[in-house]
């Protein structure tokens, strides 16, 4: 799915302006950087002019002039060195802080984006934007604006000196400038086109590599290693071909770039030498002009490459704008609505995924405080979606959800989620240690609380046998764990959060019968006085449950006590006996 910002959607000044607005706290460093560049240029032009006078005096045999100006020359040289050191320090601080600022902004927007939007994105593409594209955005404002200011200063400095010497020199030099800039612009365009295509190609390759790593069990189970290597290799080959094409284009047009870059200086030197022969321009002035125009020549020489880099960086910047503009979860405070007296209440909920048939229509449901309710139904009936709606991961298209007597839409997600402990069916394990993974449920929890939660989740004996204890690293996505261990660690994280409302999505699906009974007994004690919705397809997990909701195609078709639903011989009865037959 493409973002509304495309690689060609915004002009460079607009891109830079948006990045600079994001880095307003670092503006002082940028202003200081520019001021120091202006000071350095003023010192250099004074130093160069003085050296020119000294050269003329030396040629005239006037050694006393050089001696008399030696102190000033040394002072100017020292001041220029000090200015260069200051520029290096200030620019370094600016680059470091803006890079950190943009990286933090991108990470914040990714983690704060709405769940549904994130589900539609490719993980590799998100990683590409958060890393390479964010770096390009930082490079843009760290390079383009200061480089532009520096170029203007260098050109203005050269113009000031050349015009002060002879207007004919200025006419020769600046008359060739349009040709130089035009030539470098033409050089930049073909390089830019191939680089932008290469960016898309490497993003596709990273997405495919990410999918392969995250689903390596499926890849190996179906012996897809060679297939995935070939597919990833094809994406990378496309990137390499485009990158090589970019280099070939650069090598083909670089001679034109050299000619264009040096054309103004060559005309200047020809006219200056002719005027020097006539005695209009001194040798010292000629030497000073050569010194001052050297930097301008370098700028013109790199202009094509710089323009290609800037446009590529602009394209990368606009890719992260797509993240910045992603729909964000509402994190604000609470605006209380009427009290309902229910732990959870859904009123007329309608929900469907983007552009698809509505999954739920006019769904109404109330859960009383302290009530434990199981949600059952066939696959695709909307069980997990119901819990995600209550958890604020999805927003209904119509209707409202009340949690603890408050309208969830008017609550910030931070406050909403302090009211509930949510455990999803994928039991995700984060990179890090056992302690860190459990403590995500309660930041700041001490080791005693973490150990108690692990014991309650049925991991006490396992923890006691770990040489590193809570400091045990769990590997990438819990690679050292069994499915049951991952699920129990996720349950411990849920337990330590200890909210008044528990939302458990297939919380015991990966546990054996004995462990399931033990965990459910502990969970039953933990849930005393609390409300709970338990999604399950294992009806054996309904011990201690006094109410069952049966969903079918997003509708509640049965609602009541398990025994009463069995006597009714409806869908719940069919599901129960179907499971018994499967066992």
N, C-alpha and C positions, 0 to 999 in steps of 0.2 A: 504494500500500500504506500503510495507516494505521499509525501508531505505537501502542504500547500506552498511551501517554499521550494523552488527548483533551483538547479545550479545556475540558471540564467535569469532568475526571477527578480533580483534586486541589483541596483547599481552599487558600485564599490563604495562611494561616499555614504550611502545609506547603511551598508553592512558595517563599515567602520564606525559610524555614528552609534549604531546599536551596541556594538561591543564596548565602545568608550563609555556609554551611559551605564553599562553594567559595572564598569571599573571606575566609578566617580571617586571612590575613596583613594585611589592611587593617582588622581589627577595632579596632585602636588609634585610627585616625582616626575611626571611627564613634563610639567611646566618647568621644573628645575633642569631637566635634561635639555630641553629646547633652549633655555636661557644660557646654559653652559656652552652649548654648541655655538650660539651667537657670540658669546664672549671669546671662545676659542678662535672663531673666524676673525674677529676684530684684532686679536693679538697676532694672528698669523699674517693678516694683510699688512699690519704695521711692521712686523718682523721682516716680511718679504720686501717691502718698500725700502726699509733701512739697509737690507743686504744689497739691494740694487744700487742705492747711493754709494755704499761702500765699494762695490765692484767698479763703478765709474771712477771713484776717487783713486782706487788702486791702479786702474789703467792710466789715469792722469798723473801718477807718481805722487799723489797726495797721501802719504802714509799716515799723517797726523789725524786725518778724518776718521780712519778706522779705529785708531787708538782711542780717540776721544769718545767714540760711540760704543766702545767695547762693553762698558758697564750696562748701557741700555740694552744692547743686544743680548747679554747674558741674562738680564732681568726678564726680557721678553721671552727668551727661550725657557727659562725656569717657570714663568707664569703659564706658558703653553703646556709644559709637561704637567704642572699641577692641575690645569683645567682638564687635560686628558684623563688624569687619574680620577678626578671628580666625576667626569662623564661616565667612566667605567663603573664607578660605584653606584651612582644614581640610576643609570640605565639597568644595571644588574638587579637592583632592588625592584625597579618598576617591572622588569620582565618576570622576576620570580613571583611577585605578588599578583600581577595580572593573570599569570598562568594558573596560580592556585585559585584565584577568584573564579575564573571561567570554569575550571575543573569542578570546583565545589558547586557552582550553579548547575552544571550539566548533571552531576550526580544527584543533586537535590531534586531536579525535575524528573529524572528517571524514577527514583524511588517514590516520589510523591505523585506520579502519574496515576490516573485511574486504572484499575485492574483490567477492565475490558480493553482499554487502549493497548496496554502492555501485552496482552494476550495475542494481539494481532501483529506484533512486531517480530522481526527475526532477531534472535539473540546475538548472532554474529554482527549484524548491522548495528545494533545498539552498542556493542563493544567497540566497533570501529568508530562510531560517532563520539563515544565517551573518551576514547584514547586519541587516535590519529587526528580526527577532525577537530577535536578541542585543541590539540596542539597547534594545528594550522590556524585556528582562530586567534590563539595567543600570538603566534608568529606574525599574523597580519597587523595587529595593533602595536606589536613590539618592533616591527620593521617598517611597515608601509608609511605610517605617519612620520616617525622620526627620520626615515630615509628621504621622504619627500621634503621635509623641512630642511634637512641637511643639503639636499640637492639645490633647493632655492637659495640657501645661504651661499653655497659654493659658487653658483652661477652669478648671484648678485655681487659677491666679492670680486670675481673675475671681471664682471661688467664695469664695476666702479673703477677698478684700476685701469682697464683697457681704455675706457672712455676718457679718463684723466690724462692718458698719454697721447692718444690721437683718435679722432672720431672715425677715421678711415679704417683703423684696426677693428674698431667695434662693428663697423658695417660689414667687414669681411667675415668676422667671427660669427656674429649673430645672424647674418644673412643666411648662413649654411645650417643654422639650428633647426629650422622646420624640416629640412631634408633628413637630418640626422634622426630626429624624433619620429618622423614618418617611417623611415626605414626600420627603426627598431620596433615600431608598432607592428609592422608587417611581419617582422621576424617572430614576434611573440604569439601571434594568432594561431599558426599551425601547431606550435608547441602546446599551447593551452588546450586545444581541442583533444589531442591525444592524451594529455594528462588527465583531463576530466573523465574520459572513457576508462582510463586505467584505474581511477578511484572507484568507479562503479564495479569494475571487475574484481578488484581486491576485496571489496565489501562482500560480494557474492561468495568468494572463496572462503572468507572468514566465517560466514554464516553456515556454509556447508560443513566446514571443519568443526565448528561449535556443535552442530547437530550430531555429528559423528561421535564426538567425545561424550556428549551427554546421553547418548543412546548406544554406548559401546556394547552393552549386553545383547541388544537386538542385532547389532551389526555382526557380532561373533556367532550368535545363535543361528543366523541364516547364512553364515560364511560370506558376508558382504564386504570383507576387508578389501579385496582387490577392486570390487565395484566402486566403493567409496573413495579409494585411492585414485582410481581413474577419473571419477567425477571431480574430485578436488583438484587433481592434476590438470584437468581440462580448464577449470576456472583459473588456476594459476598460470597455465600456458597462455591463456588469453591476456592476463595481466602482463606477463613478460613480453609478449609480442607487442602490446601497446606501449610498454615502457621502452623497448628497443626502437620502436618506430619513432617515439618521441626523441630519443637520442639521435637517430638518423636524421630526423628533420632538423634538429638543432645543429648537427654537424654540416648539413647542407646549406643552411642559411647563415651560419656564423660568419663566413667571409664577408657577406654583404653587411652584416652587423659591424664588423671591424672597419670597413670602408666608411660607413655612415658615421660611426663614432668618432673617427679621427679626421673627418672632412673639415669641421670648423677650425680645429687647431692647425691643420696643414695650410689652409687658406690664410689664417692669422700669421703663421710663421713666414710664409712667402711675402706677404705684404710688409711685415715687420722688418724682414731682412732688406727688402727694397728700400724702405724708409731709413734703415740704419746706414745703408750705403750712402744715402743722400745726407746723412747726418741729422735727420729729423728725430730718430729714435736712438737712444744710447744703448750700448751693449748691456749695461746694468738693468735698464728697463726691459730689454729683451729677455734677459735671464729671469727677471721677476715674473714676467708674463708666462714663461715656460713653467715656472714653479706653480703659479696659481691655476693655470689651465690643466695641469696634470690630474688633479682631483676631478675636474669636470669631465675630462676624457674618460676617466675610469667610470664615472656615473653613466655617461653615454654608452660606453662599451657594454656595461652590464644592464642597460635599460631594458633590452628585449627579454633577457632572462628574468629580470626583476618583475617585469610586467606579467610574464607567464606565471611566475611564482605567486604574485599577488592575486591573479585571477583564480588560480588553483586554491589558494588560501581562502579567497572569498567564497568559492563553491563549498569548501569544507565548513566554513562558518555558517553558511545557510543551511547546511545539513544539521548542525546542532541547533539552529533556530527551530527546526522541526521538533526537536525535543523540548526546547524551552516553551514552545507554544502548545505542547501536548496538554489535553484536558487534565487538570489537577484535582486531586481530592480536596474537599473543603476541610481546612484545619482550624477554623475559627471556633469561637466560644459557643455557649448555649443560649438559645432563646426559648424559654420553656413554653410548652404548649399545655393543653388541658391534661389533668391527671386521669389515667385510665384504670389504675389499680391492677394492671396486668404486668407481668414481667416482659412479655412480648405481645404485641398486637399488630396484625397486618390487616389493612382495610382496603378492599377493592384493588388489590395489586395486579397490575398488568405489566408483563415483561417479555421481551424478545431480543435475541441477539441482533446485531446490526443488519438491517435489510432482510431479516428472516421472519418466518411465520411466528407469531407470538407463542411463547412457551407457556405463559400463564395468563389467564384472563379472569379478572374479578375475583381473585383469591382472597378470602377473609379467614383469619385465624387468630385465636387468643390462647396464650399460655399463662396460667396463673403462677404467682410467686411460689417457689418450692416444688413446682410440678415437673415431673420427668416424663418426657414425651419421646417416643420412637417414631421415626419417619421411615416408612418402607415403601417399596414399589419396584416395578420392573426397571431395567436399565433405560435411561433417557426420560424417566418420568418427571424429573425436575427436583430430585431430593437434594443433591449438592447445590444446585442453583438457589434453592430456598435458603439454605444456610448462608450462602454468599451474599444474598440480598440482605439478610438480617445483619451480617457482619459489615455491611457497607462496601463490599467489594464491587457489587453491581448496584446501579440505581434503577428503580422501577420507572417505566414510562408513565404510569398513572397509579394513583393510590398513595397511601402513606404507611410508614412503618413506625410504630411506637416501641421504644425500648425503655424500660423502667419508668414508664409514664411520660416520656419525652419524645418529641418528634425527631426521628433520626435525621431527617433532611435538614433540620435546623441546628443539629449538633455538629461540632467539629469531629472529624474521624478520630482524633486523639482521645476525646472524651468518650465517644461512642465505644471505642475498643477497650477502655478501662472497665467498661461494664460487662465485658464478655471474655471468655477464654475459648479460642478457636483452634481446632486441630483439623487440618485438611487431610484428605485421603492419601496424598503423596508423601507425607511424613518427611519433609525436606530436612536434610542435615547440612549445616553450613560448614565452610572451611574453618578449621580451628580445633580447639580442644573440647573434651567432654564438658568441662566446667562452663566454657563459653556458650556452648549450644544450649544447655539447660538454662543458664542465666539470662538468655535472651527473653525468656518469659517474665523475668523480674530483674531488671538491671540493678546491680548493687547487692544482690542476694549473697549471703555468706555461705561458706562451705557446708555448714550444718543444714541449712535449708535445701541446698542442692542435693546433698546426700539423702535427705529425707524424701525428696521428690523422686529420686531414682529408686529408692527402696519401695516407695508406694507404687511405682510403675513396674515393679517386679524385677529390678536390675541390681538388687542388693548384693547377691552372691557374685554376679558378674563383676561388679565394681570392686569387690574385695579381692578378686583375682587379678586385677590389672596392676602391673608393676608401677606404672606412673599415676595410677589413681585418676583423679579428676583432671590431671594434666595430660592425659592420653590424647594425642592427636587423632582425629577421626578420618583423616584423608579427604580427598576431593569428593564432595557429596556423600560422605559416609561410606567410602569404598571399602573400609575394613570391617563393616558391620553386616550382619544378616538383615533380612527384611524385618524380622520381628524385633531386633534390637533397634533398628532405626525408628520403628513405630513406637516402641516404649520410651525412647529418648524424647521423641516428639510429645508423647503423652506427659512425661515428666515436666517438659517445658510448659505444657498447658496447665498442669496441676499447680506449678509454682506461681503461675500468674494469679490463680485463685480469685477469679471474678465471680460476681453473683449469678452470671448466666454462662453455662457451658454449651458450646456448639461443637459436637464431635461428629466428624464425617468419616465413617468406616474406621472408627478408632481401634478396633480389635481385629481387623480383617487379616492381618499377617501373623496373628498369635495362634499357638496351638490351643486346644481345648482347655488343658489344665491351666496354662498361663492366663488364658482369657478369663477363666473363673476367678483366679486370684486377683487379677487387675480389676475386674468388675466389682469384686467385693470391696477392694480398697477404694475404688471410685465411688461406690455406693456410700461409704462412710464419708468421703470427702464432699459429696454432693448433699449432705444433710443440710436442709435449710436453703438450698440453692435450686435454681431452675436449670433444666437441661433439655436440649434437643439432640437426639442421637440418631444419625442416619446410619442404617445398616441394611445389608442384604442377608446377614446371618441372623435368623430369628432366634437362635440360641442366646444371643446377646440381650434378650429382652427381660432378663431376670431383674426384678425390682422396678420394672416399668409398669405403670398403671394406665397408661393411655397410648394408643397407637394411631398415627395418621397414615392413611394409605393414599399415595399419590398415583395418578394415572394421567399422562399427557398434561401435566401441570395443574391438574385439578384434584382437590381433596374428595375422593369418592367414598371413603369410609373413615370414621372417627369414633373411637371408643376404647373400652378396656379390651385386652387381648382375648379373654375368654368370651366376652360378648360378641366380638367379631368372628370368632370361630363358630359360634352358634348361628351367626347370620349366614354363614356359608357363601360369602361373597369373594372379592378379590384377595383379601387377606387369607382366607381359608385355602384358596387355590395356591397362593404363594407358599404357604406353610407346607402343604402336602407335596408340592412340587419339590421343595427343598428336601423334605424327608425322603422322597423317592430318589433324588440325586445322591443322597448319602448312602 
